[in-house]
Amino acid sequence: MKSKNFVIIINTIAILAIVLNINNSEVSAQNLTTNASSGITPSVTNETYSSSSLNSNYQKSQIFTHGIVVKIDNVEYYFDGPADGTNGTKDAPGHYWWQDTPTHLYGLHYNIGPFGEENWWSSDAKGNELLYVVDVIIAPWTNTTAYEFAKQGYVHYHELVRTDNGEKHPELVAWFKHVAVPSGFILDKGAMPEDKHIVAAGIDYRFLNNYFIPYDPKVAHGHYE
């Protein structure tokens, strides 16, 4: 499963577009991503969060990729995780990505673990079922970012590691919003089995919550997600 055909999941992406449009009435993510010292400028706009923009971008993309490389200030980064992507690229288990701007990605999260292990996240969902669509914003961890993002469903942040030496980004993290696709399943395995809970379709506000923990690039979180 090196890549996922976009045509197969267009209806799933439409679900994400609806959820993101609803969130436009809440705090604007654009205002939270500015970080002058990092050289990253805000690129998450209302257009990014509209279904018309999503459909337009769909025309330009054919695949989602596991083990994607994200370039920040001309430095390449992985989403931290096992090296199970093409040619040993790292990534979060079961995740496939499509990047539409330098600081924004869409993702597909399957019931798959490192190196293709099925039923890694959920014991009652199908072995390789699509569990979530994921919206990702790359931005710093700050008190404001953490709590305002969490209100919108970005309750988990994921670490970015350099492709050349494995060092974590000094400031930026990837903020994940997981939107469940099946009508119901149990998230009882994966990186944090102690966070077992029943998931209904829609935003999973309980997905591996760590938004309240200040980011420290010198401290290991101890798991892949």
PyRosetta script that sets phi, psi and omega in degrees:
from pyrosetta import init, pose_from_sequence

init()
pose = pose_from_sequence("MKSKNFVIIINTIAILAIVLNINNSEVSAQNLTTNASSGITPSVTNETYSSSSLNSNYQKSQIFTHGIVVKIDNVEYYFDGPADGTNGTKDAPGHYWWQDTPTHLYGLHYNIGPFGEENWWSSDAKGNELLYVVDVIIAPWTNTTAYEFAKQGYVHYHELVRTDNGEKHPELVAWFKHVAVPSGFILDKGAMPEDKHIVAAGIDYRFLNNYFIPYDPKVAHGHYE")
pose.set_psi(1, 62.9)
pose.set_omega(1, -176.3)
pose.set_phi(2, -75.0)
pose.set_psi(2, -26.3)
pose.set_omega(2, 178.9)
pose.set_phi(3, -152.3)
pose.set_psi(3, 160.6)
pose.set_omega(3, -179.0)
pose.set_phi(4, -120.3)
pose.set_psi(4, 127.8)
pose.set_omega(4, 178.8)
pose.set_phi(5, -66.5)
pose.set_psi(5, 128.5)
pose.set_omega(5, -175.0)
pose.set_phi(6, -64.3)
pose.set_psi(6, -32.5)
pose.set_omega(6, -175.6)
pose.set_phi(7, -62.6)
pose.set_psi(7, -35.4)
pose.set_omega(7, -176.6)
pose.set_phi(8, -63.6)
pose.set_psi(8, -31.6)
pose.set_omega(8, -171.9)
pose.set_phi(9, -112.8)
pose.set_psi(9, 20.1)
pose.set_omega(9, -177.1)
pose.set_phi(10, -63.5)
pose.set_psi(10, -35.7)
pose.set_omega(10, 177.8)
pose.set_phi(11, -66.7)
pose.set_psi(11, -34.6)
pose.set_omega(11, 177.5)
pose.set_phi(12, -66.2)
pose.set_psi(12, -41.7)
pose.set_omega(12, 178.5)
pose.set_phi(13, -64.6)
pose.set_psi(13, -32.4)
pose.set_omega(13, 177.0)
pose.set_phi(14, -62.1)
pose.set_psi(14, -35.9)
pose.set_omega(14, 176.8)
pose.set_phi(15, -60.9)
pose.set_psi(15, -45.5)
pose.set_omega(15, 179.9)
pose.set_phi(16, -62.6)
pose.set_psi(16, -39.6)
pose.set_omega(16, 179.6)
pose.set_phi(17, -61.2)
pose.set_psi(17, -40.2)
pose.set_omega(17, 179.1)
pose.set_phi(18, -64.1)
pose.set_psi(18, -45.1)
pose.set_omega(18, -179.1)
pose.set_phi(19, -62.1)
pose.set_psi(19, -42.7)
pose.set_omega(19, -178.4)
pose.set_phi(20, -68.0)
pose.set_psi(20, -35.3)
pose.set_omega(20, 177.1)
pose.set_phi(21, -64.6)
pose.set_psi(21, -37.5)
pose.set_omega(21, 177.1)
pose.set_phi(22, -60.8)
pose.set_psi(22, -38.3)
pose.set_omega(22, -176.3)
pose.set_phi(23, -74.5)
pose.set_psi(23, -6.3)
pose.set_omega(23, 178.7)
pose.set_phi(24, -62.6)
pose.set_psi(24, -23.4)
pose.set_omega(24, 179.9)
pose.set_phi(25, -78.6)
pose.set_psi(25, -8.8)
pose.set_omega(25, -179.6)
pose.set_phi(26, -95.7)
pose.set_psi(26, -165.7)
pose.set_omega(26, -177.1)
pose.set_phi(27, -60.4)
pose.set_psi(27, 134.0)
pose.set_omega(27, -178.7)
pose.set_phi(28, -72.8)
pose.set_psi(28, 125.5)
pose.set_omega(28, 178.7)
pose.set_phi(29, -66.2)
pose.set_psi(29, -27.4)
pose.set_omega(29, -178.8)
pose.set_phi(30, -57.7)
pose.set_psi(30, -39.6)
pose.set_omega(30, -175.6)
pose.set_phi(31, -74.0)
pose.set_psi(31, -8.8)
pose.set_omega(31, -176.2)
pose.set_phi(32, -106.0)
pose.set_psi(32, -5.3)
pose.set_omega(32, -174.3)
pose.set_phi(33, -99.3)
pose.set_psi(33, -1.5)
pose.set_omega(33, -178.3)
pose.set_phi(34, -72.7)
pose.set_psi(34, 131.3)
pose.set_omega(34, 177.1)
pose.set_phi(35, -150.3)
pose.set_psi(35, 97.0)
pose.set_omega(35, -173.0)
pose.set_phi(36, -61.0)
pose.set_psi(36, -37.2)
pose.set_omega(36, -175.9)
pose.set_phi(37, -70.4)
pose.set_psi(37, -23.0)
pose.set_omega(37, -177.5)
pose.set_phi(38, -87.1)
pose.set_psi(38, -17.0)
pose.set_omega(38, -177.6)
pose.set_phi(39, 83.3)
pose.set_psi(39, 2.5)
pose.set_omega(39, 178.6)
pose.set_phi(40, -88.6)
pose.set_psi(40, 129.8)
pose.set_omega(40, 176.4)
pose.set_phi(41, -104.9)
pose.set_psi(41, 153.8)
pose.set_omega(41, -177.4)
pose.set_phi(42, -61.5)
pose.set_psi(42, 129.5)
pose.set_omega(42, 178.1)
pose.set_phi(43, -131.5)
pose.set_psi(43, 1.9)
pose.set_omega(43, 177.3)
pose.set_phi(44, -93.3)
pose.set_psi(44, 102.9)
pose.set_omega(44, -174.1)
pose.set_phi(45, -115.6)
pose.set_psi(45, 176.2)
pose.set_omega(45, 177.0)
pose.set_phi(46, -60.7)
pose.set_psi(46, -31.1)
pose.set_omega(46, 179.1)
pose.set_phi(47, -64.0)
pose.set_psi(47, -41.3)
pose.set_omega(47, 178.7)
pose.set_phi(48, -58.7)
pose.set_psi(48, -34.6)
pose.set_omega(48, -175.2)
pose.set_phi(49, -94.5)
pose.set_psi(49, 22.5)
pose.set_omega(49, 178.3)
pose.set_phi(50, -112.4)
pose.set_psi(50, 148.0)
pose.set_omega(50, -179.2)
pose.set_phi(51, -65.8)
pose.set_psi(51, -32.7)
pose.set_omega(51, -179.9)
pose.set_phi(52, -65.5)
pose.set_psi(52, -40.5)
pose.set_omega(52, 177.4)
pose.set_phi(53, -65.7)
pose.set_psi(53, -40.4)
pose.set_omega(53, -179.8)
pose.set_phi(54, -61.3)
pose.set_psi(54, -44.3)
pose.set_omega(54, 179.0)
pose.set_phi(55, -65.3)
pose.set_psi(55, -35.6)
pose.set_omega(55, 178.0)
pose.set_phi(56, -65.2)
pose.set_psi(56, -45.4)
pose.set_omega(56, 178.7)
pose.set_phi(57, -65.4)
pose.set_psi(57, -31.4)
pose.set_omega(57, 177.7)
pose.set_phi(58, -56.6)
pose.set_psi(58, -38.0)
pose.set_omega(58, -178.8)
pose.set_phi(59, -64.3)
pose.set_psi(59, -21.4)
pose.set_omega(59, -176.1)
pose.set_phi(60, -95.2)
pose.set_psi(60, -6.2)
pose.set_omega(60, -172.7)
pose.set_phi(61, -128.9)
pose.set_psi(61, 145.3)
pose.set_omega(61, -178.4)
pose.set_phi(62, -117.8)
pose.set_psi(62, -25.3)
pose.set_omega(62, -172.5)
pose.set_phi(63, -139.5)
pose.set_psi(63, 155.6)
pose.set_omega(63, 166.6)
pose.set_phi(64, -103.9)
pose.set_psi(64, 144.8)
pose.set_omega(64, -172.1)
pose.set_phi(65, -124.6)
pose.set_psi(65, 135.0)
pose.set_omega(65, 171.7)
pose.set_phi(66, -91.1)
pose.set_psi(66, 134.4)
pose.set_omega(66, -177.6)
pose.set_phi(67, 85.9)
pose.set_psi(67, 33.6)
pose.set_omega(67, -177.7)
pose.set_phi(68, -66.9)
pose.set_psi(68, 149.2)
pose.set_omega(68, 175.9)
pose.set_phi(69, -107.0)
pose.set_psi(69, 125.3)
pose.set_omega(69, -179.6)
pose.set_phi(70, -106.9)
pose.set_psi(70, 125.3)
pose.set_omega(70, -178.5)
pose.set_phi(71, -97.7)
pose.set_psi(71, 125.5)
pose.set_omega(71, 178.8)
pose.set_phi(72, -128.1)
pose.set_psi(72, 120.0)
pose.set_omega(72, -178.1)
pose.set_phi(73, 50.3)
pose.set_psi(73, 44.0)
pose.set_omega(73, 178.2)
pose.set_phi(74, 65.6)
pose.set_psi(74, 16.7)
pose.set_omega(74, 174.0)
pose.set_phi(75, -114.7)
pose.set_psi(75, 137.1)
pose.set_omega(75, -176.5)
pose.set_phi(76, -93.8)
pose.set_psi(76, 138.7)
pose.set_omega(76, -177.7)
pose.set_phi(77, -132.9)
pose.set_psi(77, 150.3)
pose.set_omega(77, 167.4)
pose.set_phi(78, -103.0)
pose.set_psi(78, 160.2)
pose.set_omega(78, 159.4)
pose.set_phi(79, -74.8)
pose.set_psi(79, 127.1)
pose.set_omega(79, -174.5)
pose.set_phi(80, -58.6)
pose.set_psi(80, 139.5)
pose.set_omega(80, -179.7)
pose.set_phi(81, 165.3)
pose.set_psi(81, -173.7)
pose.set_omega(81, 179.3)
pose.set_phi(82, -67.3)
pose.set_psi(82, 152.7)
pose.set_omega(82, -178.3)
pose.set_phi(83, -85.8)
pose.set_psi(83, 66.2)
pose.set_omega(83, -175.5)
pose.set_phi(84, -111.7)
pose.set_psi(84, 11.9)
pose.set_omega(84, 176.8)
pose.set_phi(85, -87.2)
pose.set_psi(85, -177.3)
pose.set_omega(85, 178.7)
pose.set_phi(86, -58.2)
pose.set_psi(86, 129.6)
pose.set_omega(86, -179.8)
pose.set_phi(87, 58.0)
pose.set_psi(87, 30.6)
pose.set_omega(87, 175.0)
pose.set_phi(88, 80.7)
pose.set_psi(88, 18.9)
pose.set_omega(88, 177.3)
pose.set_phi(89, -71.1)
pose.set_psi(89, 147.2)
pose.set_omega(89, -177.7)
pose.set_phi(90, -91.9)
pose.set_psi(90, 155.8)
pose.set_omega(90, 176.4)
pose.set_phi(91, -170.8)
pose.set_psi(91, 165.9)
pose.set_omega(91, 171.9)
pose.set_phi(92, -68.5)
pose.set_psi(92, 137.8)
pose.set_omega(92, -176.3)
pose.set_phi(93, -58.3)
pose.set_psi(93, 133.9)
pose.set_omega(93, 174.5)
pose.set_phi(94, 75.9)
pose.set_psi(94, 7.2)
pose.set_omega(94, -175.3)
pose.set_phi(95, -103.9)
pose.set_psi(95, 139.2)
pose.set_omega(95, 176.5)
pose.set_phi(96, -129.5)
pose.set_psi(96, 143.7)
pose.set_omega(96, -166.7)
pose.set_phi(97, -130.0)
pose.set_psi(97, 150.7)
pose.set_omega(97, 168.2)
pose.set_phi(98, -132.9)
pose.set_psi(98, 120.8)
pose.set_omega(98, -177.8)
pose.set_phi(99, -100.4)
pose.set_psi(99, 125.7)
pose.set_omega(99, -178.9)
pose.set_phi(100, -107.7)
pose.set_psi(100, -20.5)
pose.set_omega(100, 172.8)
pose.set_phi(101, -141.3)
pose.set_psi(101, 169.6)
pose.set_omega(101, -179.5)
pose.set_phi(102, -59.3)
pose.set_psi(102, -25.0)
pose.set_omega(102, -177.1)
pose.set_phi(103, -122.7)
pose.set_psi(103, 21.4)
pose.set_omega(103, -179.0)
pose.set_phi(104, -145.7)
pose.set_psi(104, 134.9)
pose.set_omega(104, 178.4)
pose.set_phi(105, -138.1)
pose.set_psi(105, 155.9)
pose.set_omega(105, 167.8)
pose.set_phi(106, -109.8)
pose.set_psi(106, 146.4)
pose.set_omega(106, -178.3)
pose.set_phi(107, -136.0)
pose.set_psi(107, 159.7)
pose.set_omega(107, 172.3)
pose.set_phi(108, -120.9)
pose.set_psi(108, 127.3)
pose.set_omega(108, -175.9)
pose.set_phi(109, -115.3)
pose.set_psi(109, 110.6)
pose.set_omega(109, -178.2)
pose.set_phi(110, -97.7)
pose.set_psi(110, 163.5)
pose.set_omega(110, 178.2)
pose.set_phi(111, -79.3)
pose.set_psi(111, 56.4)
pose.set_omega(111, -174.2)
pose.set_phi(112, -131.2)
pose.set_psi(112, 141.3)
pose.set_omega(112, 178.4)
pose.set_phi(113, -105.9)
pose.set_psi(113, -164.4)
pose.set_omega(113, 179.2)
pose.set_phi(114, -56.4)
pose.set_psi(114, 137.5)
pose.set_omega(114, 176.2)
pose.set_phi(115, 57.4)
pose.set_psi(115, 34.3)
pose.set_omega(115, 171.4)
pose.set_phi(116, 82.5)
pose.set_psi(116, 11.4)
pose.set_omega(116, -179.8)
pose.set_phi(117, -65.0)
pose.set_psi(117, 124.0)
pose.set_omega(117, -177.5)
pose.set_phi(118, -83.7)
pose.set_psi(118, 160.8)
pose.set_omega(118, -178.1)
pose.set_phi(119, 56.6)
pose.set_psi(119, 33.5)
pose.set_omega(119, -176.2)
pose.set_phi(120, -79.2)
pose.set_psi(120, -29.2)
pose.set_omega(120, -177.2)
pose.set_phi(121, -98.5)
pose.set_psi(121, -37.9)
pose.set_omega(121, -174.7)
pose.set_phi(122, -134.8)
pose.set_psi(122, 134.9)
pose.set_omega(122, -179.5)
pose.set_phi(123, -83.4)
pose.set_psi(123, -23.2)
pose.set_omega(123, -176.5)
pose.set_phi(124, -104.3)
pose.set_psi(124, -11.7)
pose.set_omega(124, 173.4)
pose.set_phi(125, -80.8)
pose.set_psi(125, 164.5)
pose.set_omega(125, 179.3)
pose.set_phi(126, -63.0)
pose.set_psi(126, 159.1)
pose.set_omega(126, -171.4)
pose.set_phi(127, -58.1)
pose.set_psi(127, -34.9)
pose.set_omega(127, 179.0)
pose.set_phi(128, -130.7)
pose.set_psi(128, 30.9)
pose.set_omega(128, -175.8)
pose.set_phi(129, -68.6)
pose.set_psi(129, 147.6)
pose.set_omega(129, 172.8)
pose.set_phi(130, -74.0)
pose.set_psi(130, 115.5)
pose.set_omega(130, -177.6)
pose.set_phi(131, -93.9)
pose.set_psi(131, -41.7)
pose.set_omega(131, -174.0)
pose.set_phi(132, -140.2)
pose.set_psi(132, 152.1)
pose.set_omega(132, 156.2)
pose.set_phi(133, -100.7)
pose.set_psi(133, 148.0)
pose.set_omega(133, -170.5)
pose.set_phi(134, -127.5)
pose.set_psi(134, 136.3)
pose.set_omega(134, 173.4)
pose.set_phi(135, -111.1)
pose.set_psi(135, 133.2)
pose.set_omega(135, -174.2)
pose.set_phi(136, -127.0)
pose.set_psi(136, 131.2)
pose.set_omega(136, 173.0)
pose.set_phi(137, -121.1)
pose.set_psi(137, 126.8)
pose.set_omega(137, 176.4)
pose.set_phi(138, -91.0)
pose.set_psi(138, 118.7)
pose.set_omega(138, -174.2)
pose.set_phi(139, -160.1)
pose.set_psi(139, 165.1)
pose.set_omega(139, 178.3)
pose.set_phi(140, -70.7)
pose.set_psi(140, 162.0)
pose.set_omega(140, 166.5)
pose.set_phi(141, -90.9)
pose.set_psi(141, 121.5)
pose.set_omega(141, 169.5)
pose.set_phi(142, -138.7)
pose.set_psi(142, 165.5)
pose.set_omega(142, 177.1)
pose.set_phi(143, -57.2)
pose.set_psi(143, -43.4)
pose.set_omega(143, -179.4)
pose.set_phi(144, -65.5)
pose.set_psi(144, -49.8)
pose.set_omega(144, 179.1)
pose.set_phi(145, -55.9)
pose.set_psi(145, -48.9)
pose.set_omega(145, -174.5)
pose.set_phi(146, -57.8)
pose.set_psi(146, -51.4)
pose.set_omega(146, -172.8)
pose.set_phi(147, -80.9)
pose.set_psi(147, -31.7)
pose.set_omega(147, 176.1)
pose.set_phi(148, -74.4)
pose.set_psi(148, -38.6)
pose.set_omega(148, 175.5)
pose.set_phi(149, -63.0)
pose.set_psi(149, -41.6)
pose.set_omega(149, -178.0)
pose.set_phi(150, -59.4)
pose.set_psi(150, -35.9)
pose.set_omega(150, 178.3)
pose.set_phi(151, -60.5)
pose.set_psi(151, -29.4)
pose.set_omega(151, -178.1)
pose.set_phi(152, -92.4)
pose.set_psi(152, -2.2)
pose.set_omega(152, 177.8)
pose.set_phi(153, 108.1)
pose.set_psi(153, -4.3)
pose.set_omega(153, 178.0)
pose.set_phi(154, -85.8)
pose.set_psi(154, 74.4)
pose.set_omega(154, -172.3)
pose.set_phi(155, -94.4)
pose.set_psi(155, -4.5)
pose.set_omega(155, -179.7)
pose.set_phi(156, -129.7)
pose.set_psi(156, 132.6)
pose.set_omega(156, 171.4)
pose.set_phi(157, -112.4)
pose.set_psi(157, 146.7)
pose.set_omega(157, -176.1)
pose.set_phi(158, -119.5)
pose.set_psi(158, 145.3)
pose.set_omega(158, -175.1)
pose.set_phi(159, -84.1)
pose.set_psi(159, 146.9)
pose.set_omega(159, 176.4)
pose.set_phi(160, -105.8)
pose.set_psi(160, 128.8)
pose.set_omega(160, -179.7)
pose.set_phi(161, -122.3)
pose.set_psi(161, 141.6)
pose.set_omega(161, -179.3)
pose.set_phi(162, -63.9)
pose.set_psi(162, 143.0)
pose.set_omega(162, 179.8)
pose.set_phi(163, -73.9)
pose.set_psi(163, -22.5)
pose.set_omega(163, -174.8)
pose.set_phi(164, -90.3)
pose.set_psi(164, -35.6)
pose.set_omega(164, -175.8)
pose.set_phi(165, -134.7)
pose.set_psi(165, 1.9)
pose.set_omega(165, 175.8)
pose.set_phi(166, 77.9)
pose.set_psi(166, 2.2)
pose.set_omega(166, 179.5)
pose.set_phi(167, -70.7)
pose.set_psi(167, 145.1)
pose.set_omega(167, 178.9)
pose.set_phi(168, -78.5)
pose.set_psi(168, 151.5)
pose.set_omega(168, 175.7)
pose.set_phi(169, -61.3)
pose.set_psi(169, 137.4)
pose.set_omega(169, -175.4)
pose.set_phi(170, -67.3)
pose.set_psi(170, -21.9)
pose.set_omega(170, -175.4)
pose.set_phi(171, -134.2)
pose.set_psi(171, -40.0)
pose.set_omega(171, -169.8)
pose.set_phi(172, -89.6)
pose.set_psi(172, 147.3)
pose.set_omega(172, 172.9)
pose.set_phi(173, -133.1)
pose.set_psi(173, 170.2)
pose.set_omega(173, 176.3)
pose.set_phi(174, -104.2)
pose.set_psi(174, 118.4)
pose.set_omega(174, -179.6)
pose.set_phi(175, -89.4)
pose.set_psi(175, 121.2)
pose.set_omega(175, -175.0)
pose.set_phi(176, -104.3)
pose.set_psi(176, 129.9)
pose.set_omega(176, 166.5)
pose.set_phi(177, -112.1)
pose.set_psi(177, 117.9)
pose.set_omega(177, 179.7)
pose.set_phi(178, -99.9)
pose.set_psi(178, 123.5)
pose.set_omega(178, 178.9)
pose.set_phi(179, -113.2)
pose.set_psi(179, 111.7)
pose.set_omega(179, -175.0)
pose.set_phi(180, -68.9)
pose.set_psi(180, 139.9)
pose.set_omega(180, -179.4)
pose.set_phi(181, -97.6)
pose.set_psi(181, -51.1)
pose.set_omega(181, 178.7)
pose.set_phi(182, -64.1)
pose.set_psi(182, 157.0)
pose.set_omega(182, -178.9)
pose.set_phi(183, -67.4)
pose.set_psi(183, -23.5)
pose.set_omega(183, 177.3)
pose.set_phi(184, -176.1)
pose.set_psi(184, 138.3)
pose.set_omega(184, 174.6)
pose.set_phi(185, -160.3)
pose.set_psi(185, 169.5)
pose.set_omega(185, 179.1)
pose.set_phi(186, -105.6)
pose.set_psi(186, 124.0)
pose.set_omega(186, 172.8)
pose.set_phi(187, -91.6)
pose.set_psi(187, 97.2)
pose.set_omega(187, -171.4)
pose.set_phi(188, -130.5)
pose.set_psi(188, 7.3)
pose.set_omega(188, -179.3)
pose.set_phi(189, -131.2)
pose.set_psi(189, -143.5)
pose.set_omega(189, 175.6)
pose.set_phi(190, 74.5)
pose.set_psi(190, -150.6)
pose.set_omega(190, -171.3)
pose.set_phi(191, -74.1)
pose.set_psi(191, -28.1)
pose.set_omega(191, -176.9)
pose.set_phi(192, -135.5)
pose.set_psi(192, 74.1)
pose.set_omega(192, -178.3)
pose.set_phi(193, -61.3)
pose.set_psi(193, -20.9)
pose.set_omega(193, 178.1)
pose.set_phi(194, -68.7)
pose.set_psi(194, -13.7)
pose.set_omega(194, 179.2)
pose.set_phi(195, -95.5)
pose.set_psi(195, 30.4)
pose.set_omega(195, -178.3)
pose.set_phi(196, -54.7)
pose.set_psi(196, 131.6)
pose.set_omega(196, 175.4)
pose.set_phi(197, -160.7)
pose.set_psi(197, 158.9)
pose.set_omega(197, 176.8)
pose.set_phi(198, -83.6)
pose.set_psi(198, 133.0)
pose.set_omega(198, -176.7)
pose.set_phi(199, -111.6)
pose.set_psi(199, 128.5)
pose.set_omega(199, 173.0)
pose.set_phi(200, -102.8)
pose.set_psi(200, 162.7)
pose.set_omega(200, 178.7)
pose.set_phi(201, -59.7)
pose.set_psi(201, 138.6)
pose.set_omega(201, -178.1)
pose.set_phi(202, 117.4)
pose.set_psi(202, -169.4)
pose.set_omega(202, -177.1)
pose.set_phi(203, -65.1)
pose.set_psi(203, 129.2)
pose.set_omega(203, 176.4)
pose.set_phi(204, -95.2)
pose.set_psi(204, 97.1)
pose.set_omega(204, -178.6)
pose.set_phi(205, -76.0)
pose.set_psi(205, -5.2)
pose.set_omega(205, 179.8)
pose.set_phi(206, -104.5)
pose.set_psi(206, 4.9)
pose.set_omega(206, -175.1)
pose.set_phi(207, -68.5)
pose.set_psi(207, 105.0)
pose.set_omega(207, 173.4)
pose.set_phi(208, 41.6)
pose.set_psi(208, 57.6)
pose.set_omega(208, -177.6)
pose.set_phi(209, -59.0)
pose.set_psi(209, 121.4)
pose.set_omega(209, 170.9)
pose.set_phi(210, -142.9)
pose.set_psi(210, 10.4)
pose.set_omega(210, -175.5)
pose.set_phi(211, -58.5)
pose.set_psi(211, -28.0)
pose.set_omega(211, -175.5)
pose.set_phi(212, -84.9)
pose.set_psi(212, -4.9)
pose.set_omega(212, -179.4)
pose.set_phi(213, -94.1)
pose.set_psi(213, 116.8)
pose.set_omega(213, -179.9)
pose.set_phi(214, -56.1)
pose.set_psi(214, 137.9)
pose.set_omega(214, 179.6)
pose.set_phi(215, -74.9)
pose.set_psi(215, 130.7)
pose.set_omega(215, 176.3)
pose.set_phi(216, -132.1)
pose.set_psi(216, 109.5)
pose.set_omega(216, -176.7)
pose.set_phi(217, -64.4)
pose.set_psi(217, -11.3)
pose.set_omega(217, -179.1)
pose.set_phi(218, -95.1)
pose.set_psi(218, -4.3)
pose.set_omega(218, -177.1)
pose.set_phi(219, -112.9)
pose.set_psi(219, 130.5)
pose.set_omega(219, 177.9)
pose.set_phi(220, -81.8)
pose.set_psi(220, 139.8)
pose.set_omega(220, 179.6)
pose.set_phi(221, -85.5)
pose.set_psi(221, -16.4)
pose.set_omega(221, 172.8)
pose.set_phi(222, 86.8)
pose.set_psi(222, 4.2)
pose.set_omega(222, 176.4)
pose.set_phi(223, -150.7)
pose.set_psi(223, 170.2)
pose.set_omega(223, -172.6)
pose.set_phi(224, -85.5)
pose.set_psi(224, -9.8)
pose.set_omega(224, -175.2)
pose.set_phi(225, -119.0)
pose.dump_pdb("model.pdb")
